[in-house]
Amino acid sequence: MADVKSTVNPLFLRENELRQGIELLFFAYRDFTGEPDRILARYKFGRAHHRIIYFVGRDPGMSVSELLAILRITKQSLSRVLSQLISEGFVEQRRGETDRRQRLLYLTAKGEGLERELSERQRARMAGAYRAAGAEAVEGFRTVLLGLIDPEDRARFDPEGSGRPRRP
């Protein structure tokens, strides 16, 4: 691994450095989502479907309200995509045990299979980048990403980085 400290520009807040960071995020996101997009196209699904499948798979039993808060989309937008995932057998809704008005979301076996197929490629890409960068760079990357997201969403992430989702 190259010594990152010797190649770091101490003037990282200059306009060109900031623009390069924006462009790197763009290309990283494009490539990170490209392969899953091709898989989703087989089902005539889009990124909204992917997000729902990912978050429901990550936190089975989450409520529709919790999913709305994460995705920050309208109920109408969520309803359209979620209804399709339910009708095609990828997601199921159950009533809450204590509050029967709650609609709790779970992936079906079919949904788990699709989530696994979508995520395994992204995990492999992430693992390769993490291995190449090294632990110190990964921690710095995590710090930068946490700095980019809104403060109220930072509570979802365990400071120890265990990867377990937390409900704020």
Chimera marker file (.cmm) of the C-alpha trace (Angstrom):
<marker_set name="trace">
<marker id="1" x="0.000" y="0.000" z="0.000" r="1" g="1" b="0" radius="0.5"/>
<marker id="2" x="1.284" y="3.468" z="-0.894" r="1" g="1" b="0" radius="0.5"/>
<marker id="3" x="1.991" y="5.938" z="1.866" r="1" g="1" b="0" radius="0.5"/>
<marker id="4" x="-1.117" y="8.091" z="1.628" r="1" g="1" b="0" radius="0.5"/>
<marker id="5" x="0.286" y="10.835" z="3.836" r="1" g="1" b="0" radius="0.5"/>
<marker id="6" x="3.094" y="11.661" z="1.385" r="1" g="1" b="0" radius="0.5"/>
<marker id="7" x="0.659" y="12.206" z="-1.509" r="1" g="1" b="0" radius="0.5"/>
<marker id="8" x="-1.996" y="14.215" z="0.313" r="1" g="1" b="0" radius="0.5"/>
<marker id="9" x="-2.377" y="17.806" z="-0.797" r="1" g="1" b="0" radius="0.5"/>
<marker id="10" x="-2.489" y="20.004" z="2.317" r="1" g="1" b="0" radius="0.5"/>
<marker id="11" x="-4.637" y="22.453" z="0.329" r="1" g="1" b="0" radius="0.5"/>
<marker id="12" x="-7.523" y="19.968" z="0.051" r="1" g="1" b="0" radius="0.5"/>
<marker id="13" x="-10.189" y="22.648" z="0.408" r="1" g="1" b="0" radius="0.5"/>
<marker id="14" x="-9.301" y="24.435" z="-2.817" r="1" g="1" b="0" radius="0.5"/>
<marker id="15" x="-11.978" y="24.679" z="-5.493" r="1" g="1" b="0" radius="0.5"/>
<marker id="16" x="-10.366" y="22.110" z="-7.792" r="1" g="1" b="0" radius="0.5"/>
<marker id="17" x="-9.978" y="19.603" z="-4.937" r="1" g="1" b="0" radius="0.5"/>
<marker id="18" x="-13.626" y="20.032" z="-3.934" r="1" g="1" b="0" radius="0.5"/>
<marker id="19" x="-14.760" y="19.648" z="-7.555" r="1" g="1" b="0" radius="0.5"/>
<marker id="20" x="-12.673" y="16.505" z="-7.908" r="1" g="1" b="0" radius="0.5"/>
<marker id="21" x="-14.324" y="15.105" z="-4.777" r="1" g="1" b="0" radius="0.5"/>
<marker id="22" x="-17.759" y="15.797" z="-6.243" r="1" g="1" b="0" radius="0.5"/>
<marker id="23" x="-16.773" y="14.106" z="-9.504" r="1" g="1" b="0" radius="0.5"/>
<marker id="24" x="-15.302" y="11.122" z="-7.696" r="1" g="1" b="0" radius="0.5"/>
<marker id="25" x="-18.587" y="10.690" z="-5.789" r="1" g="1" b="0" radius="0.5"/>
<marker id="26" x="-20.492" y="10.870" z="-9.076" r="1" g="1" b="0" radius="0.5"/>
<marker id="27" x="-18.366" y="8.222" z="-10.826" r="1" g="1" b="0" radius="0.5"/>
<marker id="28" x="-18.218" y="6.010" z="-7.734" r="1" g="1" b="0" radius="0.5"/>
<marker id="29" x="-22.015" y="6.086" z="-7.393" r="1" g="1" b="0" radius="0.5"/>
<marker id="30" x="-22.508" y="5.468" z="-11.114" r="1" g="1" b="0" radius="0.5"/>
<marker id="31" x="-20.253" y="2.427" z="-11.082" r="1" g="1" b="0" radius="0.5"/>
<marker id="32" x="-21.421" y="1.193" z="-7.673" r="1" g="1" b="0" radius="0.5"/>
<marker id="33" x="-25.042" y="1.134" z="-8.883" r="1" g="1" b="0" radius="0.5"/>
<marker id="34" x="-24.368" y="0.072" z="-12.484" r="1" g="1" b="0" radius="0.5"/>
<marker id="35" x="-24.283" y="-3.677" z="-11.998" r="1" g="1" b="0" radius="0.5"/>
<marker id="36" x="-27.321" y="-3.752" z="-9.683" r="1" g="1" b="0" radius="0.5"/>
<marker id="37" x="-29.166" y="-1.557" z="-12.209" r="1" g="1" b="0" radius="0.5"/>
<marker id="38" x="-28.647" y="-4.232" z="-14.882" r="1" g="1" b="0" radius="0.5"/>
<marker id="39" x="-29.985" y="-6.921" z="-12.521" r="1" g="1" b="0" radius="0.5"/>
<marker id="40" x="-32.988" y="-4.747" z="-11.594" r="1" g="1" b="0" radius="0.5"/>
<marker id="41" x="-33.763" y="-4.160" z="-15.290" r="1" g="1" b="0" radius="0.5"/>
<marker id="42" x="-34.486" y="-7.897" z="-15.684" r="1" g="1" b="0" radius="0.5"/>
<marker id="43" x="-37.432" y="-7.388" z="-13.323" r="1" g="1" b="0" radius="0.5"/>
<marker id="44" x="-38.354" y="-3.973" z="-14.737" r="1" g="1" b="0" radius="0.5"/>
<marker id="45" x="-37.340" y="-2.481" z="-11.379" r="1" g="1" b="0" radius="0.5"/>
<marker id="46" x="-35.441" y="0.710" z="-10.658" r="1" g="1" b="0" radius="0.5"/>
<marker id="47" x="-33.315" y="2.142" z="-7.884" r="1" g="1" b="0" radius="0.5"/>
<marker id="48" x="-36.351" y="2.854" z="-5.692" r="1" g="1" b="0" radius="0.5"/>
<marker id="49" x="-37.078" y="-0.889" z="-5.693" r="1" g="1" b="0" radius="0.5"/>
<marker id="50" x="-33.444" y="-1.567" z="-4.827" r="1" g="1" b="0" radius="0.5"/>
<marker id="51" x="-33.498" y="0.843" z="-1.894" r="1" g="1" b="0" radius="0.5"/>
<marker id="52" x="-36.628" y="-0.719" z="-0.446" r="1" g="1" b="0" radius="0.5"/>
<marker id="53" x="-35.290" y="-4.247" z="-0.871" r="1" g="1" b="0" radius="0.5"/>
<marker id="54" x="-31.968" y="-3.258" z="0.678" r="1" g="1" b="0" radius="0.5"/>
<marker id="55" x="-33.346" y="-1.480" z="3.751" r="1" g="1" b="0" radius="0.5"/>
<marker id="56" x="-36.098" y="-4.016" z="4.446" r="1" g="1" b="0" radius="0.5"/>
<marker id="57" x="-33.514" y="-6.802" z="4.123" r="1" g="1" b="0" radius="0.5"/>
<marker id="58" x="-31.123" y="-4.941" z="6.394" r="1" g="1" b="0" radius="0.5"/>
<marker id="59" x="-33.730" y="-4.349" z="9.083" r="1" g="1" b="0" radius="0.5"/>
<marker id="60" x="-36.559" y="-6.922" z="8.823" r="1" g="1" b="0" radius="0.5"/>
<marker id="61" x="-39.740" y="-5.836" z="10.552" r="1" g="1" b="0" radius="0.5"/>
<marker id="62" x="-39.207" y="-2.144" z="9.977" r="1" g="1" b="0" radius="0.5"/>
<marker id="63" x="-42.384" y="-0.139" z="9.722" r="1" g="1" b="0" radius="0.5"/>
<marker id="64" x="-43.543" y="1.697" z="6.633" r="1" g="1" b="0" radius="0.5"/>
<marker id="65" x="-43.064" y="4.944" z="8.608" r="1" g="1" b="0" radius="0.5"/>
<marker id="66" x="-39.429" y="4.080" z="9.351" r="1" g="1" b="0" radius="0.5"/>
<marker id="67" x="-38.813" y="3.292" z="5.694" r="1" g="1" b="0" radius="0.5"/>
<marker id="68" x="-40.404" y="6.599" z="4.671" r="1" g="1" b="0" radius="0.5"/>
<marker id="69" x="-38.109" y="8.431" z="7.092" r="1" g="1" b="0" radius="0.5"/>
<marker id="70" x="-35.016" y="6.761" z="5.635" r="1" g="1" b="0" radius="0.5"/>
<marker id="71" x="-35.913" y="7.206" z="1.986" r="1" g="1" b="0" radius="0.5"/>
<marker id="72" x="-37.412" y="10.689" z="2.389" r="1" g="1" b="0" radius="0.5"/>
<marker id="73" x="-39.965" y="10.114" z="-0.333" r="1" g="1" b="0" radius="0.5"/>
<marker id="74" x="-43.699" y="10.696" z="-0.365" r="1" g="1" b="0" radius="0.5"/>
<marker id="75" x="-46.151" y="8.053" z="0.793" r="1" g="1" b="0" radius="0.5"/>
<marker id="76" x="-47.513" y="7.995" z="-2.740" r="1" g="1" b="0" radius="0.5"/>
<marker id="77" x="-44.087" y="7.241" z="-4.254" r="1" g="1" b="0" radius="0.5"/>
<marker id="78" x="-43.382" y="4.546" z="-1.688" r="1" g="1" b="0" radius="0.5"/>
<marker id="79" x="-46.826" y="3.035" z="-2.082" r="1" g="1" b="0" radius="0.5"/>
<marker id="80" x="-46.434" y="2.606" z="-5.838" r="1" g="1" b="0" radius="0.5"/>
<marker id="81" x="-43.083" y="0.814" z="-5.607" r="1" g="1" b="0" radius="0.5"/>
<marker id="82" x="-43.863" y="-1.130" z="-2.432" r="1" g="1" b="0" radius="0.5"/>
<marker id="83" x="-47.192" y="-2.337" z="-3.857" r="1" g="1" b="0" radius="0.5"/>
<marker id="84" x="-45.356" y="-3.709" z="-6.865" r="1" g="1" b="0" radius="0.5"/>
<marker id="85" x="-42.778" y="-5.490" z="-4.696" r="1" g="1" b="0" radius="0.5"/>
<marker id="86" x="-45.579" y="-6.999" z="-2.588" r="1" g="1" b="0" radius="0.5"/>
<marker id="87" x="-47.706" y="-8.070" z="-5.555" r="1" g="1" b="0" radius="0.5"/>
<marker id="88" x="-44.690" y="-9.694" z="-7.236" r="1" g="1" b="0" radius="0.5"/>
<marker id="89" x="-43.760" y="-11.594" z="-4.079" r="1" g="1" b="0" radius="0.5"/>
<marker id="90" x="-40.541" y="-9.862" z="-3.007" r="1" g="1" b="0" radius="0.5"/>
<marker id="91" x="-41.844" y="-8.143" z="0.148" r="1" g="1" b="0" radius="0.5"/>
<marker id="92" x="-44.582" y="-8.996" z="2.609" r="1" g="1" b="0" radius="0.5"/>
<marker id="93" x="-46.428" y="-6.804" z="5.088" r="1" g="1" b="0" radius="0.5"/>
<marker id="94" x="-47.458" y="-7.934" z="8.551" r="1" g="1" b="0" radius="0.5"/>
<marker id="95" x="-49.435" y="-6.136" z="11.210" r="1" g="1" b="0" radius="0.5"/>
<marker id="96" x="-47.540" y="-5.055" z="14.287" r="1" g="1" b="0" radius="0.5"/>
<marker id="97" x="-47.802" y="-7.301" z="17.343" r="1" g="1" b="0" radius="0.5"/>
<marker id="98" x="-48.459" y="-4.487" z="19.804" r="1" g="1" b="0" radius="0.5"/>
<marker id="99" x="-49.862" y="-1.857" z="17.448" r="1" g="1" b="0" radius="0.5"/>
<marker id="100" x="-52.104" y="-3.532" z="14.882" r="1" g="1" b="0" radius="0.5"/>
<marker id="101" x="-52.141" y="-0.324" z="12.810" r="1" g="1" b="0" radius="0.5"/>
<marker id="102" x="-48.454" y="-0.714" z="12.070" r="1" g="1" b="0" radius="0.5"/>
<marker id="103" x="-47.432" y="-2.315" z="8.809" r="1" g="1" b="0" radius="0.5"/>
<marker id="104" x="-44.144" y="-4.139" z="9.265" r="1" g="1" b="0" radius="0.5"/>
<marker id="105" x="-42.098" y="-5.107" z="6.237" r="1" g="1" b="0" radius="0.5"/>
<marker id="106" x="-40.181" y="-8.318" z="5.557" r="1" g="1" b="0" radius="0.5"/>
<marker id="107" x="-38.471" y="-9.768" z="2.518" r="1" g="1" b="0" radius="0.5"/>
<marker id="108" x="-39.864" y="-13.047" z="1.232" r="1" g="1" b="0" radius="0.5"/>
<marker id="109" x="-37.477" y="-15.827" z="0.201" r="1" g="1" b="0" radius="0.5"/>
<marker id="110" x="-37.679" y="-14.422" z="-3.338" r="1" g="1" b="0" radius="0.5"/>
<marker id="111" x="-36.863" y="-10.949" z="-2.010" r="1" g="1" b="0" radius="0.5"/>
<marker id="112" x="-33.943" y="-12.270" z="0.036" r="1" g="1" b="0" radius="0.5"/>
<marker id="113" x="-32.539" y="-13.919" z="-3.083" r="1" g="1" b="0" radius="0.5"/>
<marker id="114" x="-32.721" y="-10.697" z="-5.065" r="1" g="1" b="0" radius="0.5"/>
<marker id="115" x="-31.262" y="-8.676" z="-2.195" r="1" g="1" b="0" radius="0.5"/>
<marker id="116" x="-28.369" y="-11.120" z="-1.941" r="1" g="1" b="0" radius="0.5"/>
<marker id="117" x="-27.728" y="-10.958" z="-5.701" r="1" g="1" b="0" radius="0.5"/>
<marker id="118" x="-27.757" y="-7.151" z="-5.702" r="1" g="1" b="0" radius="0.5"/>
<marker id="119" x="-25.702" y="-6.688" z="-2.546" r="1" g="1" b="0" radius="0.5"/>
<marker id="120" x="-23.033" y="-9.324" z="-3.133" r="1" g="1" b="0" radius="0.5"/>
<marker id="121" x="-21.655" y="-7.385" z="-6.093" r="1" g="1" b="0" radius="0.5"/>
<marker id="122" x="-21.673" y="-4.121" z="-4.167" r="1" g="1" b="0" radius="0.5"/>
<marker id="123" x="-20.050" y="-5.772" z="-1.141" r="1" g="1" b="0" radius="0.5"/>
<marker id="124" x="-17.324" y="-7.220" z="-3.381" r="1" g="1" b="0" radius="0.5"/>
<marker id="125" x="-16.655" y="-3.806" z="-4.950" r="1" g="1" b="0" radius="0.5"/>
<marker id="126" x="-16.583" y="-2.161" z="-1.502" r="1" g="1" b="0" radius="0.5"/>
<marker id="127" x="-14.332" y="-4.874" z="-0.027" r="1" g="1" b="0" radius="0.5"/>
<marker id="128" x="-11.854" y="-4.526" z="-2.891" r="1" g="1" b="0" radius="0.5"/>
<marker id="129" x="-11.690" y="-0.758" z="-2.484" r="1" g="1" b="0" radius="0.5"/>
<marker id="130" x="-11.353" y="-1.077" z="1.288" r="1" g="1" b="0" radius="0.5"/>
<marker id="131" x="-8.545" y="-3.648" z="0.971" r="1" g="1" b="0" radius="0.5"/>
<marker id="132" x="-6.657" y="-1.445" z="-1.488" r="1" g="1" b="0" radius="0.5"/>
<marker id="133" x="-7.040" y="1.658" z="0.695" r="1" g="1" b="0" radius="0.5"/>
<marker id="134" x="-6.209" y="0.160" z="4.101" r="1" g="1" b="0" radius="0.5"/>
<marker id="135" x="-7.809" y="0.556" z="7.513" r="1" g="1" b="0" radius="0.5"/>
<marker id="136" x="-6.763" y="4.160" z="8.150" r="1" g="1" b="0" radius="0.5"/>
<marker id="137" x="-8.140" y="5.336" z="4.796" r="1" g="1" b="0" radius="0.5"/>
<marker id="138" x="-11.379" y="3.411" z="5.362" r="1" g="1" b="0" radius="0.5"/>
<marker id="139" x="-11.875" y="5.171" z="8.685" r="1" g="1" b="0" radius="0.5"/>
<marker id="140" x="-11.213" y="8.515" z="7.012" r="1" g="1" b="0" radius="0.5"/>
<marker id="141" x="-13.678" y="7.659" z="4.242" r="1" g="1" b="0" radius="0.5"/>
<marker id="142" x="-16.299" y="6.737" z="6.832" r="1" g="1" b="0" radius="0.5"/>
<marker id="143" x="-15.709" y="10.036" z="8.601" r="1" g="1" b="0" radius="0.5"/>
<marker id="144" x="-16.142" y="11.960" z="5.337" r="1" g="1" b="0" radius="0.5"/>
<marker id="145" x="-19.360" y="10.092" z="4.476" r="1" g="1" b="0" radius="0.5"/>
<marker id="146" x="-20.781" y="10.722" z="7.943" r="1" g="1" b="0" radius="0.5"/>
<marker id="147" x="-19.943" y="14.401" z="7.459" r="1" g="1" b="0" radius="0.5"/>
<marker id="148" x="-21.884" y="14.462" z="4.180" r="1" g="1" b="0" radius="0.5"/>
<marker id="149" x="-25.140" y="13.075" z="5.565" r="1" g="1" b="0" radius="0.5"/>
<marker id="150" x="-27.638" y="15.105" z="7.565" r="1" g="1" b="0" radius="0.5"/>
<marker id="151" x="-26.963" y="15.110" z="11.323" r="1" g="1" b="0" radius="0.5"/>
<marker id="152" x="-30.253" y="13.380" z="12.228" r="1" g="1" b="0" radius="0.5"/>
<marker id="153" x="-29.292" y="10.360" z="10.108" r="1" g="1" b="0" radius="0.5"/>
<marker id="154" x="-25.868" y="9.954" z="11.723" r="1" g="1" b="0" radius="0.5"/>
<marker id="155" x="-27.550" y="8.367" z="14.762" r="1" g="1" b="0" radius="0.5"/>
<marker id="156" x="-28.311" y="5.289" z="12.612" r="1" g="1" b="0" radius="0.5"/>
<marker id="157" x="-24.620" y="4.406" z="12.550" r="1" g="1" b="0" radius="0.5"/>
<marker id="158" x="-22.851" y="2.650" z="15.359" r="1" g="1" b="0" radius="0.5"/>
<marker id="159" x="-19.728" y="4.598" z="16.399" r="1" g="1" b="0" radius="0.5"/>
<marker id="160" x="-17.851" y="1.303" z="16.650" r="1" g="1" b="0" radius="0.5"/>
<marker id="161" x="-18.779" y="0.491" z="13.065" r="1" g="1" b="0" radius="0.5"/>
<marker id="162" x="-20.377" y="-2.887" z="13.840" r="1" g="1" b="0" radius="0.5"/>
<marker id="163" x="-22.607" y="-2.473" z="10.806" r="1" g="1" b="0" radius="0.5"/>
<marker id="164" x="-25.806" y="-3.108" z="12.776" r="1" g="1" b="0" radius="0.5"/>
<marker id="165" x="-28.564" y="-0.675" z="11.871" r="1" g="1" b="0" radius="0.5"/>
<marker id="166" x="-29.812" y="1.485" z="14.699" r="1" g="1" b="0" radius="0.5"/>
<marker id="167" x="-33.167" y="3.120" z="14.888" r="1" g="1" b="0" radius="0.5"/>
<marker id="168" x="-32.682" y="6.733" z="16.018" r="1" g="1" b="0" radius="0.5"/>
<link id1="1" id2="2" r="1" g="1" b="0" radius="0.2"/>
<link id1="2" id2="3" r="1" g="1" b="0" radius="0.2"/>
<link id1="3" id2="4" r="1" g="1" b="0" radius="0.2"/>
<link id1="4" id2="5" r="1" g="1" b="0" radius="0.2"/>
<link id1="5" id2="6" r="1" g="1" b="0" radius="0.2"/>
<link id1="6" id2="7" r="1" g="1" b="0" radius="0.2"/>
<link id1="7" id2="8" r="1" g="1" b="0" radius="0.2"/>
<link id1="8" id2="9" r="1" g="1" b="0" radius="0.2"/>
<link id1="9" id2="10" r="1" g="1" b="0" radius="0.2"/>
<link id1="10" id2="11" r="1" g="1" b="0" radius="0.2"/>
<link id1="11" id2="12" r="1" g="1" b="0" radius="0.2"/>
<link id1="12" id2="13" r="1" g="1" b="0" radius="0.2"/>
<link id1="13" id2="14" r="1" g="1" b="0" radius="0.2"/>
<link id1="14" id2="15" r="1" g="1" b="0" radius="0.2"/>
<link id1="15" id2="16" r="1" g="1" b="0" radius="0.2"/>
<link id1="16" id2="17" r="1" g="1" b="0" radius="0.2"/>
<link id1="17" id2="18" r="1" g="1" b="0" radius="0.2"/>
<link id1="18" id2="19" r="1" g="1" b="0" radius="0.2"/>
<link id1="19" id2="20" r="1" g="1" b="0" radius="0.2"/>
<link id1="20" id2="21" r="1" g="1" b="0" radius="0.2"/>
<link id1="21" id2="22" r="1" g="1" b="0" radius="0.2"/>
<link id1="22" id2="23" r="1" g="1" b="0" radius="0.2"/>
<link id1="23" id2="24" r="1" g="1" b="0" radius="0.2"/>
<link id1="24" id2="25" r="1" g="1" b="0" radius="0.2"/>
<link id1="25" id2="26" r="1" g="1" b="0" radius="0.2"/>
<link id1="26" id2="27" r="1" g="1" b="0" radius="0.2"/>
<link id1="27" id2="28" r="1" g="1" b="0" radius="0.2"/>
<link id1="28" id2="29" r="1" g="1" b="0" radius="0.2"/>
<link id1="29" id2="30" r="1" g="1" b="0" radius="0.2"/>
<link id1="30" id2="31" r="1" g="1" b="0" radius="0.2"/>
<link id1="31" id2="32" r="1" g="1" b="0" radius="0.2"/>
<link id1="32" id2="33" r="1" g="1" b="0" radius="0.2"/>
<link id1="33" id2="34" r="1" g="1" b="0" radius="0.2"/>
<link id1="34" id2="35" r="1" g="1" b="0" radius="0.2"/>
<link id1="35" id2="36" r="1" g="1" b="0" radius="0.2"/>
<link id1="36" id2="37" r="1" g="1" b="0" radius="0.2"/>
<link id1="37" id2="38" r="1" g="1" b="0" radius="0.2"/>
<link id1="38" id2="39" r="1" g="1" b="0" radius="0.2"/>
<link id1="39" id2="40" r="1" g="1" b="0" radius="0.2"/>
<link id1="40" id2="41" r="1" g="1" b="0" radius="0.2"/>
<link id1="41" id2="42" r="1" g="1" b="0" radius="0.2"/>
<link id1="42" id2="43" r="1" g="1" b="0" radius="0.2"/>
<link id1="43" id2="44" r="1" g="1" b="0" radius="0.2"/>
<link id1="44" id2="45" r="1" g="1" b="0" radius="0.2"/>
<link id1="45" id2="46" r="1" g="1" b="0" radius="0.2"/>
<link id1="46" id2="47" r="1" g="1" b="0" radius="0.2"/>
<link id1="47" id2="48" r="1" g="1" b="0" radius="0.2"/>
<link id1="48" id2="49" r="1" g="1" b="0" radius="0.2"/>
<link id1="49" id2="50" r="1" g="1" b="0" radius="0.2"/>
<link id1="50" id2="51" r="1" g="1" b="0" radius="0.2"/>
<link id1="51" id2="52" r="1" g="1" b="0" radius="0.2"/>
<link id1="52" id2="53" r="1" g="1" b="0" radius="0.2"/>
<link id1="53" id2="54" r="1" g="1" b="0" radius="0.2"/>
<link id1="54" id2="55" r="1" g="1" b="0" radius="0.2"/>
<link id1="55" id2="56" r="1" g="1" b="0" radius="0.2"/>
<link id1="56" id2="57" r="1" g="1" b="0" radius="0.2"/>
<link id1="57" id2="58" r="1" g="1" b="0" radius="0.2"/>
<link id1="58" id2="59" r="1" g="1" b="0" radius="0.2"/>
<link id1="59" id2="60" r="1" g="1" b="0" radius="0.2"/>
<link id1="60" id2="61" r="1" g="1" b="0" radius="0.2"/>
<link id1="61" id2="62" r="1" g="1" b="0" radius="0.2"/>
<link id1="62" id2="63" r="1" g="1" b="0" radius="0.2"/>
<link id1="63" id2="64" r="1" g="1" b="0" radius="0.2"/>
<link id1="64" id2="65" r="1" g="1" b="0" radius="0.2"/>
<link id1="65" id2="66" r="1" g="1" b="0" radius="0.2"/>
<link id1="66" id2="67" r="1" g="1" b="0" radius="0.2"/>
<link id1="67" id2="68" r="1" g="1" b="0" radius="0.2"/>
<link id1="68" id2="69" r="1" g="1" b="0" radius="0.2"/>
<link id1="69" id2="70" r="1" g="1" b="0" radius="0.2"/>
<link id1="70" id2="71" r="1" g="1" b="0" radius="0.2"/>
<link id1="71" id2="72" r="1" g="1" b="0" radius="0.2"/>
<link id1="72" id2="73" r="1" g="1" b="0" radius="0.2"/>
<link id1="73" id2="74" r="1" g="1" b="0" radius="0.2"/>
<link id1="74" id2="75" r="1" g="1" b="0" radius="0.2"/>
<link id1="75" id2="76" r="1" g="1" b="0" radius="0.2"/>
<link id1="76" id2="77" r="1" g="1" b="0" radius="0.2"/>
<link id1="77" id2="78" r="1" g="1" b="0" radius="0.2"/>
<link id1="78" id2="79" r="1" g="1" b="0" radius="0.2"/>
<link id1="79" id2="80" r="1" g="1" b="0" radius="0.2"/>
<link id1="80" id2="81" r="1" g="1" b="0" radius="0.2"/>
<link id1="81" id2="82" r="1" g="1" b="0" radius="0.2"/>
<link id1="82" id2="83" r="1" g="1" b="0" radius="0.2"/>
<link id1="83" id2="84" r="1" g="1" b="0" radius="0.2"/>
<link id1="84" id2="85" r="1" g="1" b="0" radius="0.2"/>
<link id1="85" id2="86" r="1" g="1" b="0" radius="0.2"/>
<link id1="86" id2="87" r="1" g="1" b="0" radius="0.2"/>
<link id1="87" id2="88" r="1" g="1" b="0" radius="0.2"/>
<link id1="88" id2="89" r="1" g="1" b="0" radius="0.2"/>
<link id1="89" id2="90" r="1" g="1" b="0" radius="0.2"/>
<link id1="90" id2="91" r="1" g="1" b="0" radius="0.2"/>
<link id1="91" id2="92" r="1" g="1" b="0" radius="0.2"/>
<link id1="92" id2="93" r="1" g="1" b="0" radius="0.2"/>
<link id1="93" id2="94" r="1" g="1" b="0" radius="0.2"/>
<link id1="94" id2="95" r="1" g="1" b="0" radius="0.2"/>
<link id1="95" id2="96" r="1" g="1" b="0" radius="0.2"/>
<link id1="96" id2="97" r="1" g="1" b="0" radius="0.2"/>
<link id1="97" id2="98" r="1" g="1" b="0" radius="0.2"/>
<link id1="98" id2="99" r="1" g="1" b="0" radius="0.2"/>
<link id1="99" id2="100" r="1" g="1" b="0" radius="0.2"/>
<link id1="100" id2="101" r="1" g="1" b="0" radius="0.2"/>
<link id1="101" id2="102" r="1" g="1" b="0" radius="0.2"/>
<link id1="102" id2="103" r="1" g="1" b="0" radius="0.2"/>
<link id1="103" id2="104" r="1" g="1" b="0" radius="0.2"/>
<link id1="104" id2="105" r="1" g="1" b="0" radius="0.2"/>
<link id1="105" id2="106" r="1" g="1" b="0" radius="0.2"/>
<link id1="106" id2="107" r="1" g="1" b="0" radius="0.2"/>
<link id1="107" id2="108" r="1" g="1" b="0" radius="0.2"/>
<link id1="108" id2="109" r="1" g="1" b="0" radius="0.2"/>
<link id1="109" id2="110" r="1" g="1" b="0" radius="0.2"/>
<link id1="110" id2="111" r="1" g="1" b="0" radius="0.2"/>
<link id1="111" id2="112" r="1" g="1" b="0" radius="0.2"/>
<link id1="112" id2="113" r="1" g="1" b="0" radius="0.2"/>
<link id1="113" id2="114" r="1" g="1" b="0" radius="0.2"/>
<link id1="114" id2="115" r="1" g="1" b="0" radius="0.2"/>
<link id1="115" id2="116" r="1" g="1" b="0" radius="0.2"/>
<link id1="116" id2="117" r="1" g="1" b="0" radius="0.2"/>
<link id1="117" id2="118" r="1" g="1" b="0" radius="0.2"/>
<link id1="118" id2="119" r="1" g="1" b="0" radius="0.2"/>
<link id1="119" id2="120" r="1" g="1" b="0" radius="0.2"/>
<link id1="120" id2="121" r="1" g="1" b="0" radius="0.2"/>
<link id1="121" id2="122" r="1" g="1" b="0" radius="0.2"/>
<link id1="122" id2="123" r="1" g="1" b="0" radius="0.2"/>
<link id1="123" id2="124" r="1" g="1" b="0" radius="0.2"/>
<link id1="124" id2="125" r="1" g="1" b="0" radius="0.2"/>
<link id1="125" id2="126" r="1" g="1" b="0" radius="0.2"/>
<link id1="126" id2="127" r="1" g="1" b="0" radius="0.2"/>
<link id1="127" id2="128" r="1" g="1" b="0" radius="0.2"/>
<link id1="128" id2="129" r="1" g="1" b="0" radius="0.2"/>
<link id1="129" id2="130" r="1" g="1" b="0" radius="0.2"/>
<link id1="130" id2="131" r="1" g="1" b="0" radius="0.2"/>
<link id1="131" id2="132" r="1" g="1" b="0" radius="0.2"/>
<link id1="132" id2="133" r="1" g="1" b="0" radius="0.2"/>
<link id1="133" id2="134" r="1" g="1" b="0" radius="0.2"/>
<link id1="134" id2="135" r="1" g="1" b="0" radius="0.2"/>
<link id1="135" id2="136" r="1" g="1" b="0" radius="0.2"/>
<link id1="136" id2="137" r="1" g="1" b="0" radius="0.2"/>
<link id1="137" id2="138" r="1" g="1" b="0" radius="0.2"/>
<link id1="138" id2="139" r="1" g="1" b="0" radius="0.2"/>
<link id1="139" id2="140" r="1" g="1" b="0" radius="0.2"/>
<link id1="140" id2="141" r="1" g="1" b="0" radius="0.2"/>
<link id1="141" id2="142" r="1" g="1" b="0" radius="0.2"/>
<link id1="142" id2="143" r="1" g="1" b="0" radius="0.2"/>
<link id1="143" id2="144" r="1" g="1" b="0" radius="0.2"/>
<link id1="144" id2="145" r="1" g="1" b="0" radius="0.2"/>
<link id1="145" id2="146" r="1" g="1" b="0" radius="0.2"/>
<link id1="146" id2="147" r="1" g="1" b="0" radius="0.2"/>
<link id1="147" id2="148" r="1" g="1" b="0" radius="0.2"/>
<link id1="148" id2="149" r="1" g="1" b="0" radius="0.2"/>
<link id1="149" id2="150" r="1" g="1" b="0" radius="0.2"/>
<link id1="150" id2="151" r="1" g="1" b="0" radius="0.2"/>
<link id1="151" id2="152" r="1" g="1" b="0" radius="0.2"/>
<link id1="152" id2="153" r="1" g="1" b="0" radius="0.2"/>
<link id1="153" id2="154" r="1" g="1" b="0" radius="0.2"/>
<link id1="154" id2="155" r="1" g="1" b="0" radius="0.2"/>
<link id1="155" id2="156" r="1" g="1" b="0" radius="0.2"/>
<link id1="156" id2="157" r="1" g="1" b="0" radius="0.2"/>
<link id1="157" id2="158" r="1" g="1" b="0" radius="0.2"/>
<link id1="158" id2="159" r="1" g="1" b="0" radius="0.2"/>
<link id1="159" id2="160" r="1" g="1" b="0" radius="0.2"/>
<link id1="160" id2="161" r="1" g="1" b="0" radius="0.2"/>
<link id1="161" id2="162" r="1" g="1" b="0" radius="0.2"/>
<link id1="162" id2="163" r="1" g="1" b="0" radius="0.2"/>
<link id1="163" id2="164" r="1" g="1" b="0" radius="0.2"/>
<link id1="164" id2="165" r="1" g="1" b="0" radius="0.2"/>
<link id1="165" id2="166" r="1" g="1" b="0" radius="0.2"/>
<link id1="166" id2="167" r="1" g="1" b="0" radius="0.2"/>
<link id1="167" id2="168" r="1" g="1" b="0" radius="0.2"/>
</marker_set>
